[in-house]
Amino acid sequence: MDVKPGYKQTEAGMIPEDWEVKSAYEFAAIKTGPFGTLLKASEYSKRDGVPLISVGEIREGFVRISDHTPRVPEVVTRRLPQFILRRGDIVFGRKGGVERSALIRQPQEGWFLGSDGISIRPSQDCHDEYLALQFRSARVQGWLLQNAIGTTMPSLNQEILRNVVIPLPPTKAEQEAIAEALSDADALIESLDQLLAKKRQIKQGAMQELLTGKRRLPGFSGEWKPKRLGEVSEIVMGQSPSSAHYNDRGEGLPLIQGNADISSRQTIRRVFTTEVTKRGYPGDILISVRAPVGEISRTGFDVCLGRGVCAIRCPENDFLYYALIAREQAWAKLSKGSTFDSVSSTDVEQFEIEQPIDETEQHAIAAILSDMDAEIAALETKLAKARQIKQGMMQELLTGRIRLI
């Protein structure tokens, strides 16, 4: 690779000539959580004390505790003050998700490092937010995974962590400027994430009210009645073709075989088949009928229906799609089978959905929920783009390809 004027090639890649590369042990103190008799599980508490931070609490850049997070009482923190986390520490898990790390911020100061955790405490010359971003970069995460020990479960130790190399700008001010720019990108992502969660919650509430008749739309007051799926739609049970016709080259039609091919309301193209036994069409509602049953999506393209799915065909009836989603949990009650759970064609045909007799009301309810879906999809696209832009910014700023000072 050609080196641009004003840059140099290093272990950390190409960086500006006035930047330097340092190993973690040169700018930080590294500490492993308490081992063996230092801290016993019997000393943990469910309610009293500060959270114990282990690999399960370390997410991508932040710490998340739950009701299952153990706590460490004051008597332990007094006895083992060296394991109390401070603002600016960066924590890692020793086993499992070794590439994940989290920066300890003000709200987490005083929490306790677990026995399967490792912490880095940067020197005063380094900006902690900048270093935390470097440890979350694709280069460093890849290096940690490559150098972790163990075949079944990757493990991290101090020796591995101390040899991570980080490119550092010549001044702490430049480190801070980079961290601030990426923090602004994080703030946008967080705000979009929160808005998306709120919109999903609003839609869930609307479904619970509109699809049960608890809330009626203006101008509608007619009766609701249960209808069997066999009465209002065509049911097509899947039948798997011979595996000799499978391919991953995109020849034929996507083969939808079960819940693994139905994810987050999307029909996923995984394996293709040139032999089509049962065909599904755009607009069909697909439901997994073998364990776990009840996963639902709506296909936007022709598919081959494998044995683990069925198609519910009811053109231009969006109400039915949303009504089935609202009753997704009810499918589990129909499951039967000694080897694995499944539902039969009779089960599907007899499945009941409450719906307004007036089809106009059905269409009106579906239109509201469809608009909500469109708004959520637009926010998902915006969030994905913001994350992509942030990733590009990290690659440019954390290597000095773009300078802010």
Secondary structure, DSSP 8 states (H G I E B T S, - for coil): ----TTEEEETTEEEETT-EEEEHHHHEEEEE---GGGS-GGG-BSSSSEEEE-GGGB-SBSB---TT--EE-HHHHHH-GGGB--TT-EEEESBS-TT-EEE--GGGTT-EE-TTEEEEEE-TTS-HHHHHHHHTSHHHHHHHHHH-B-SSS-B--HHHHHT-EEEE-SSHHHHHHHHHHHHHHHHHHHHHHHHHHHHHHHHHHHHHHHTTTSS--TT----EEEEEHHHHSEEEE-----GGGEESS--SEEEE-SGGGEETTEE---EEESS-SSEE-TT-EEEE-BSSTT-EEE-SS-EEE-TTEEEEE-TT-HHHHHHHHHTTTHHHHH-B-SSS-B--HHHHHH-EEEEESSHHHHHHHHHHHHHHHHHHHHHHHHHHHHHHHHHHHHHHHTTTSS---
